[in-house]
Amino acid sequence: MSDFLAANNPCGQNLLQLVATGNAIIAELLRLADFIPPLFKVINIRDAGKYADIIFDFSYFSKQEYYDDLINGRADLQDVDDEFRENNLTLLTRFYQAFESVHKYGIEFNRYIEDLTNGTYLQQTVENVIANEAGKQLMTEAVYLFGVMLIILDLKYDGAARERMIVAYFRYSGKRNALDSNIDEVGKLLARNDGFSLQPYKRPLGYPENYFRRIGFREDVIGIIIGRLRSDDIYNQKKAYTELEHQTAAYATQAAMLYVLLYFYPDVLHNKQAIMREIVDKHFADNWVINLYMGMTVNLIDAWEPYKAAKAALNNTLDLQAVKSRCQMIHDKIGKLNKQVEQYLIEGVLIEEYVLKNISTLLKFMKECNICLRWIILHTSELPIGADINKRCKQMLQLVINESQYNPSEVFKLLLNTAQFEFNLKEIVSLLLTEKHDRWIANRKEAVERLIELADVFSGTMPLTRVEKNDNLQTWFRTMAKRIESLDFEDWTSAGRQTNQIMTALDEVQQFHELDTNMQVKQFLNDNKRLLSTMILLNNVQESTISIMDLVADLSYAWIIIDSFTGVMQEGIKRSPSLVTKLRATFLKLSSALDLPLVRINQVGSNDLMVVSHYYSGELVAYVRKVLQIIPETMFSMLASIVYLQTNILRELPLRAEKDKLREYAQLDERYQVAKLTHDISIFTESMLMMKTTLVGIIKLDPKRVLEDGIRKELVKQVATALHNGLTFNPRAKIV
């Protein structure tokens, strides 16, 4: 098969475009979820007040004429209806377009599978596509993203609200009789699930598989994809996680996809015990809380409760002794890793030379930190909706918290230090990669020059003491110099092998010819070996090193959970304002989560790139501002203390005072307190400005601007509070 993603391969390009569109649709659904008009979300429509008689769910379609006549027959309802349409039609149109996009996405995928089956794409079949490396990734993502859309719609958009918005759009948009309208199909897909509700949470039998079945994806195709996920590492992440105990971390991405795909093929969940056991052993051997998409978590204990085969397979993971052992190991690791990472962060430890010699060790340490963080953050996070009323979920959460002796401050400390460690390491590795060629060439040139100088030493013409003329050594060193000069940077495998051979030869000649007796010759040889060793080490730093670091450092699973650490962050800033500089690395680590939804959009060159980037970047910037708002708040609190001291405590110094009362008037302790508070305010400001301008996604975050905005916000709050508390009005007073 030719390159699946080649520009001239419509089969690959169409699938890539579909997946890119899927990521854009999810971003739009998440963005709009915060703007659902409250009137559509009321549980009882009577709570909608005067709008209650003009807002309908899908029951409207069965009595359309009756409801239309009812509104048209009353002038007051017509006025309310017109007002509601004018205020909400633009927003309703955007909501409906998002809903329609979900339906269209599902139809497009079905059409793509049909085209593959019918031979529309020459020499391409479903089996061929799934056998291709890029093809199996995209096919999996295509189904997975649709499942995520449906889950988001149910979690973020109440079923009744969806129906009411679709009906309102239908009534107001003027598309009642449009031939190209597919509102019926959209309605069937997004109709509320009978028996399912979020408040109070109720999950009917057959949910969500019956919901997923509405679009009609072919089970045989889903089965083939699931089979590929069972057997393959579709994203080749094992290259980054080579250790056996890191297997579930390597498969974390496809584990989330597999979780979603199984709902399109529920027979496996219900009845295929052997398959489920294999899936759990490979993907969920030591974890039961997974990151579904951009921080949305799923607790498998609750999610798989209704499925016999899935529940039985998961019981092995939930063995109490195994869980306790895992928790104890995580607890021990957090303490150990925190101490070790602090050592790496000491100034002067993580330098280029050290990184070159220990890159493998450093990468392994980085993996340990991130795997430990991922497990403890996910498994101690707040239970997702549904799981929060599941007794076994609550018991397991409490067990993990108790057995791991969970301390949010220690976990956050590890996260903070790990982010800073990764930032420092990545800077050094990036610099090494940038300068790699020039430094390698420079080292080769210097090594050649030194060997030629050494050859000249044994020619008897150089004024080095106690070095006798030796034609054999002179010739040998010149030969070695030519060998080094012939090393090719591009053919680094061969160059590395030859460099090792040359170093061995230098060791041997130093030993057999007793060159150690002359310190200057020995120094020349040692310098040469150091240069050659550096060349080998430089060759070991590859572009793939950065890729592995990006892969391992992924923090997308904490996109939502990170908010639970906001209090810890703010308390840390209050205690030590310089913490802000470390937080910068943490925010940058979190911004790497943006790669997940953007990679396919960028790959296809879609116009959605900027829109989606701006949404996720905006969300992260808003969170950064929320965390850093503690600085203006603390500053104003300190200012209030200063004002209080100056107003109520410090006494005015009289024009004349008796000498023995000067100390009393000086009020040294109080003035020291004022000076200390003033100094602390300056420290907060300085620490904030030390954060440096940071690119968060595609938005440039200027700390000076953040500080100014924060001060303005807090000032408005303080003034509003003062006016609210200080101004009182007598409602009975007569207005003159």
C-alpha positions, 0 to 999 in steps of 0.5 A: 500500500502506498503512503496512506496519508499521501496528498494523492491518496483520497482514502487516507486524506478523507479519513484524516479529514474526518478525524480532524473534523471530529476533534473540532466538533468536540471542541465546539461542543465543550465550548458551547456547553457553558452557554446553554440558556438556563431556560432550557435546562430547567427540570420542570418546564413550569419553572421557565416562567412566562416562557413555559408555554413556548418552550417544547420538547420533542412532544411538540412534533406530535401536536405541532398544529395544536401548539402553533395555534395556541401561540398564534391565538394569544397576543401575549404568547406571540410577543413572548415568542418573538422576544425569545426568538430575537434573543436566542436564535443566533445562539440556537443556530450555533447549537443546532449546527454543532448537533448537526455536525455530530450527526453528519460525522456519524453519517460520513463515517458510515459512508466511508466504510460503505465506499471501502466495501464497494471498492470506491477507493481502488485497491483499498478495503477495510482490512487493508486500511486497518492493517496500515499503521496510519490507517488503524490509528485513524479508523480507531480515532474516528469511532472513538471521537464519535463515542466521545461526542455522544458522551459529552452530549449526555454529560454536558447537555441534558437530554431535555435541554437538547430536545428543547433547543432543537425544537426551538431552532426548528420553530424559529429558523424558517427551515420547517419545510426546507428540503435539505433539512435533516432535523428528523435524523438529528433529533433521532440521534440526540433524543433523550435516553429514556430513563437516563438522567444526571440529576438525580443520576439514573442509568437505565439498562442498556445505556450507553450501548443503545444510545451508541447504536442509533448511528448504526456503525457496522459491528463487524468493522468495530470488531476488526478495530477492537481486534487490532487494539487487542493485539497491537500497540497502534501508537508505538508507545512501547518505544518510550515505555520499555520497562515491563511495569510501564505497560499500562502507561504505554497503552493508556491512550488506546485503552481509552479508545478501547473503552469507548469502542466496546460500547459499539460492540457490547457483546464483548462486555457482556459475554466474551470473558476470555477477550475481556480478561485479555483486554484488562490484563493488557490495558487495565492491569493496575488501573481502573480510573482512565482519562477518556478525553482531555481530563474527563475521567471514567471509573471502570468499577461503575462503568462496567458494573452492568456487564458480566464479562467486563466486571469479572475481568476487572475483579483481578485488577481490584484485588484488595491485596494488589491494590494495597501493595500498589498504593504502598509502592506509590507512597514510597515512590513519591517520597523517593522521587521528590528527594531525587528530583530536588537533587537534579534541580540544584543549580549546577547539577543538570548541565550539558555534560551530565545530560550527555552522559546520563540521558538514558537514566534521566529519561527513565527517571522522568518516566517514573515521575510521570507514571507515579503522578498519573496513577495517584492523581487519577485514582485519588481524583473526585469520582465522576458522575455516576461513580460518586453514588457507587458504594464500591467506587467510594470504598476503593477511593477511600482505600487508595487515599488511606493506603497511599497516605495521600497528601495533596501537597506532596503530590503537587510538589512532585508535579511541580518539581517534575515539570521544572525538571522536564523543562530544564532537561528539554531546554538542554536537549533542544540546545544539544540537538540544535548545536549537535552537528556543529559541535560534532564537526568541531570535536572531530576537527580538534581530535584530528589536529591533536593526533597530528600534533601527537604524530609530530611529537614522535617525529622528533621535531617538536620540543617536548622533553623525553619523547624519543623519535618513533616513526611507527607511532608517528605513522600510526597517529597520522593514520588514526587522524585520517580515520577520524577525519573520514568519519561521516556525521550523517552515517552516525551508526558507522561513525559511532562504531568506528569512533569506539574502535579508535578509542580502543586503539588509543587505549591499547597504544597508550598501554603497550607503548608505555606512553603513560610515562610522559604526562604531556603525551598522556594528556594529549591522548586523554583529551582526544578520547574525551573529544571522541567520547563526546562525539559518541554521546552527541550521536546518542541525542536524537530527535526521537529523544524530544518525542519521547520526552513529549510523550512521557510528559503528557498531562492531558489526563489532569486537564480538569483534575488540576483544578483540585490542586488550585488551593494547594498552589495558592497556599504555596504562593502565599508562603513562598512567592518565588513558587510562581517561577516553578508554576510556569513550568507546570503550566507549560507542561499542562499546555502540552495537552493541546497536542492531543486535539490539534495533531490531526487538525494540523496534519490535514491543514484545516482552517479549524486549527486556530479556532480549536487552539484558541479555545483550549489555550483560552481555557488554560489561560483562564485557569492560570489567571485564576491561580495567580489571582491569589497574588493581588488578593494577598497584596490587597490583604496586606495593604489592608493590614498596613492601612489598619496599622497606620490608621489605628495603631501608629500614633502621630508623632507630636511636635515636641516629645519628652526624651524618655517617651521617644521609644514609646512614640517610635512604636518600633514593633508596629513600624517593623510590621508595616515595613515587613508587609510593604516588603512582602508586597514588593516580593509578590510583585517581583516574583510575578514579573519573574515568571517571564512572558510565556506562550500558553498554546497560541496565547502569549501570557504577559505576567505584567499584564496578568498582574495589572488585570488581577489588581484591577479585578481585586480593586473593583471587588474591594470598592464594590464591597466597600460601597455595599457595606458602607452605603445604606439607603432608607427605603421609606425616605421620600425623594425630594 
